[in-house]
Amino acid sequence: MKVGFIGLGNVGFKLANSLLETGFDISIYDLDRSTALELENAGAKWVNSPKEMADSCNICITCLPSPSAVSKALEGENGLLEGLSEGKLWIEMSTTDSNEMNRLSELVANKGAFALEAPVSGGCHRASTGNIAILVGGSRQAFEMALPALKAMGHEILHVGKIGSASILKVVTNFLASTHLVALGEALMVCKKAGLDLPTVFRGIKISSGNSFVHETESQVIMNGSYNINFTMDLVCKDVGLFDQLTKDKKIPAEISPLLKDIFQDGRNRYGDRAWSSMIVKRLEEACDTNLRADGFPDELIDETPRREGYEVA
């Protein structure tokens, strides 16, 4: 089975590397070839266009920063659609718009090929070790075709349902994570201002009903001061924007969503597109003239769990 991978950013590079490390014959492509050099040196094959990839690979994967970038990779000149043919499979692993995913999947089906959405969740540190979770939307037949590659990239793999369903669920999980990130900034600041020891606070939240995945990960790099979560402000703005649009489409009178969208847009305006998303708490640190630093926390998260075999979550 030949697998192609387009998009070698913070997450995409790690997913492609997992395929390579587990023995897949992979081809790679990115607008910036310098991102591919390490993978090329390890045995991946560079192709000059998405079309060339689709011509030569059974499965083509995209992991790109926006719906428009995904559309360009498929529909642009020398795009995947020009090379996809009957029986081949396209897997979209970005966090994207469900309506756009449905539109593109129809174009793929018109070529006699299959489409799946398979956004990942769990952080770049878990993508590095193949222990990330994968949410999958699409037909069961396409899911079965993709499963060997998905197992190489992730640990817990959930078939959510039809095309579009996994995109919605992924946007929901990112909304929840972003909400808790903002709430954690306020919670930690209350504790700091009250004179509590922040390492003790970290452990207290971790063993309590207030714990979350976001606390166990992002609180650490906030208290270190690096804020390095390998996820950027422009991406979180995209994700909370997608969630906010879903609430409007479904006529849900959401109250938290519009506020969260404004908070992260302000953070993006202050610190820039490529600032780490956890820097959102810096707004509060600046307003309070108080930082949330504490000793003993890492400047970057590392998944110390060895690579585990992927499996389908029943």
C-alpha positions in Angstrom: 0.0 0.0 0.0 1.4 3.4 -1.0 0.4 6.3 1.1 0.8 10.0 0.2 0.8 12.8 2.8 0.3 16.5 2.1 0.9 19.1 4.8 4.0 18.8 7.0 3.2 21.3 9.7 3.4 20.8 13.5 1.0 17.8 13.4 1.3 16.6 9.8 5.0 16.0 10.0 4.5 13.8 13.0 1.7 11.8 11.5 3.7 11.3 8.3 6.7 10.2 10.4 4.6 7.6 12.2 3.6 6.1 8.9 7.3 6.0 7.8 8.5 4.5 11.2 5.9 1.8 11.0 7.0 0.7 7.5 4.6 2.4 5.1 5.8 3.3 1.6 5.1 7.1 1.7 5.2 10.0 -0.6 5.2 13.6 0.8 4.4 17.1 -0.4 4.2 20.5 1.1 4.4 24.1 -0.3 7.6 24.5 1.7 10.0 21.7 0.7 12.3 22.4 3.7 9.7 20.8 6.0 10.2 17.5 4.1 14.0 17.2 4.2 14.1 15.1 7.4 11.4 12.7 6.1 13.2 12.5 2.8 16.4 11.6 4.5 14.6 8.9 6.4 13.2 7.3 3.2 10.1 9.2 2.2 9.7 10.1 -1.5 9.1 13.7 -2.5 6.5 14.4 -5.2 6.1 17.6 -7.1 2.4 18.0 -6.9 -0.8 16.6 -5.3 -1.7 15.2 -8.8 1.5 13.3 -9.0 0.8 11.9 -5.5 -2.7 10.8 -6.4 -1.4 9.2 -9.6 1.1 7.0 -7.7 -0.6 6.3 -4.3 -3.5 4.2 -3.1 -4.3 6.6 -0.2 -3.7 10.3 -0.2 -3.9 12.2 3.1 -4.2 16.0 3.7 -3.4 17.7 7.0 -3.6 21.5 6.3 -4.3 24.7 8.3 -7.6 25.8 6.8 -10.6 24.6 4.6 -9.3 26.9 1.8 -5.9 25.2 1.8 -7.6 21.8 1.6 -9.8 22.9 -1.3 -6.7 24.2 -3.1 -4.9 20.9 -2.6 -7.8 19.1 -4.2 -9.3 21.5 -6.8 -6.3 23.6 -7.7 -4.1 23.1 -10.8 -2.3 19.7 -10.5 -4.5 19.0 -7.5 -5.5 15.6 -6.1 -8.7 15.5 -8.1 -6.8 15.4 -11.3 -5.0 12.2 -10.2 -7.6 10.4 -8.1 -9.2 7.4 -9.8 -11.5 4.5 -9.1 -10.9 2.7 -5.8 -8.4 5.2 -4.4 -8.9 6.9 -1.1 -8.6 10.5 0.2 -8.3 11.1 3.9 -8.7 14.6 5.3 -7.1 14.9 8.8 -7.4 18.6 9.3 -10.0 20.3 11.6 -12.3 21.6 8.9 -15.8 22.7 8.0 -18.3 19.8 7.8 -20.2 21.4 4.9 -17.0 21.8 2.9 -16.0 18.3 3.7 -19.3 17.0 2.3 -18.8 19.1 -0.9 -15.3 17.9 -1.5 -16.3 14.3 -0.8 -18.9 14.4 -3.5 -16.2 15.6 -6.0 -14.0 12.6 -4.9 -16.9 10.2 -5.3 -17.5 11.5 -8.8 -14.0 10.2 -9.6 -14.9 6.7 -8.4 -12.7 7.2 -5.3 -13.5 7.2 -1.6 -13.3 10.0 1.0 -12.9 10.0 4.8 -12.4 12.7 7.3 -10.1 11.7 10.2 -9.2 14.7 12.4 -6.9 14.0 15.3 -7.1 15.1 18.9 -4.7 14.9 21.8 -1.8 17.3 21.1 1.4 17.3 19.1 3.3 15.4 21.8 0.9 12.4 21.3 1.1 12.7 17.5 4.9 12.3 17.9 4.5 8.9 19.5 1.5 7.6 17.5 -0.7 7.8 20.6 -3.1 10.5 19.4 -6.8 9.9 19.0 -8.5 9.9 15.6 -12.2 10.7 14.9 -13.3 9.2 11.6 -16.3 10.1 9.4 -17.3 8.2 6.2 -18.5 4.9 4.9 -17.6 1.7 6.7 -16.0 0.4 3.5 -13.7 3.5 3.3 -13.0 3.2 7.1 -11.8 -0.4 6.7 -9.5 0.6 3.8 -8.0 3.3 5.9 -7.7 1.4 9.2 -4.1 0.0 8.8 -2.8 3.6 8.1 -4.9 5.1 10.9 -3.6 2.5 13.3 0.0 3.5 12.4 -0.7 7.2 13.2 -3.0 6.9 16.2 -4.0 4.8 19.2 -7.7 5.2 19.8 -9.7 5.4 16.6 -13.4 6.1 16.7 -15.7 5.7 13.6 -18.2 8.5 14.4 -20.5 8.1 11.4 -21.1 9.6 8.0 -18.9 12.3 6.3 -19.2 15.6 8.2 -19.9 14.0 11.6 -16.3 13.7 12.7 -15.6 17.3 11.6 -18.4 18.5 13.8 -17.3 16.4 16.8 -13.7 17.6 16.4 -14.8 21.3 16.3 -16.8 20.6 19.5 -13.8 19.1 21.3 -11.6 22.0 20.3 -14.3 24.4 21.5 -14.3 22.7 24.9 -10.5 22.6 25.1 -10.4 26.4 24.3 -13.1 27.2 26.8 -11.2 25.4 29.5 -7.9 27.0 28.6 -9.4 30.5 29.2 -11.1 29.3 32.4 -7.8 27.8 33.7 -6.1 31.2 33.2 -8.7 32.8 35.5 -8.6 29.9 38.0 -4.8 30.0 38.3 -4.7 33.8 38.6 -7.2 33.6 41.5 -5.0 31.1 43.2 -1.8 33.1 42.6 -3.4 36.3 43.9 -4.7 34.4 47.0 -1.1 33.4 47.8 -1.5 29.7 47.0 1.6 27.7 45.8 1.0 27.0 42.1 2.6 23.6 42.0 0.3 22.6 44.8 -2.6 24.1 42.9 -1.7 22.1 39.8 -1.8 18.9 41.8 -5.0 19.9 43.5 -6.8 20.6 40.3 -5.4 17.4 38.8 -7.0 15.2 41.5 -10.2 17.1 41.6 -13.5 17.4 39.7 -12.0 20.4 38.0 -9.4 18.4 36.2 -9.1 18.1 32.4 -6.8 17.1 29.6 -6.1 20.8 29.0 -5.1 21.3 32.6 -2.8 18.3 32.7 -1.0 19.6 29.5 -1.3 23.3 28.9 -1.2 24.5 32.5 2.3 23.1 32.6 3.7 25.2 29.8 1.8 28.2 31.1 3.5 27.9 34.5 6.9 27.3 32.8 6.4 30.5 30.7 7.1 28.9 27.3 3.4 28.6 26.5 4.7 26.0 23.9 1.7 23.8 23.1 2.6 23.5 19.4 -0.8 24.9 18.5 -1.1 28.5 17.2 -3.5 31.4 17.7 -4.6 31.5 14.1 -5.7 27.8 14.3 -7.6 28.2 17.5 -9.4 31.2 16.1 -10.3 29.1 13.0 -11.7 26.4 15.3 -13.7 28.5 17.6 -15.0 30.3 14.6 -16.2 27.0 13.1 -18.0 26.2 16.3 -19.6 29.6 16.5 -20.8 29.2 12.9 -22.3 25.8 13.8 -24.3 27.4 16.7 -25.7 29.9 14.2 -26.5 27.3 11.6 -28.3 25.2 14.1 -30.1 28.3 15.6 -28.6 27.7 19.1 -28.6 30.8 21.3 -25.0 30.2 22.5 -23.6 32.5 25.1 -20.1 31.2 25.7 -19.2 30.7 22.0 -19.4 34.4 20.9 -17.4 35.5 23.9 -14.7 32.9 23.4 -14.4 33.9 19.7 -13.8 37.5 20.8 -11.3 36.6 23.5 -9.1 34.6 21.1 -9.4 37.2 18.3 -8.1 39.7 20.8 -5.2 37.4 21.7 -4.5 36.9 18.0 -4.5 40.7 17.5 -2.1 41.2 20.4 0.4 38.4 19.9 0.1 37.4 16.3 -1.1 34.5 14.2 1.8 32.2 15.1 1.8 32.8 18.8 1.0 29.7 20.9 -2.7 29.4 21.7 -2.0 29.1 25.4 -0.6 32.6 25.4 -4.3 33.6 25.7 -3.7 33.7 29.5 -1.1 36.4 29.0 -3.9 38.9 28.5 -4.9 38.2 32.1 -1.3 38.2 33.3 -0.8 41.7 31.7 -4.1 43.0 33.1 -3.2 41.8 36.6 0.5 42.7 36.3 1.1 39.2 37.6 2.6 36.2 35.9 1.7 32.6 36.5 5.3 31.2 36.7 6.2 28.3 38.9 9.3 26.1 39.1 9.4 22.4 38.1 7.3 22.5 34.9 8.6 21.6 31.4 9.0 24.1 28.5 7.5 21.6 26.1 5.3 18.5 26.5 6.7 15.1 25.8 4.7 11.9 25.6 6.6 9.4 27.6 4.2 6.5 26.8 5.8 4.2 24.2 4.1 3.8 20.8 1.1 1.6 21.2 -0.8 -0.4 18.6 -3.8 1.5 17.3 -7.3 0.0 17.7 -10.9 0.9 16.9 -12.8 2.1 19.9 -16.1 0.2 20.0 
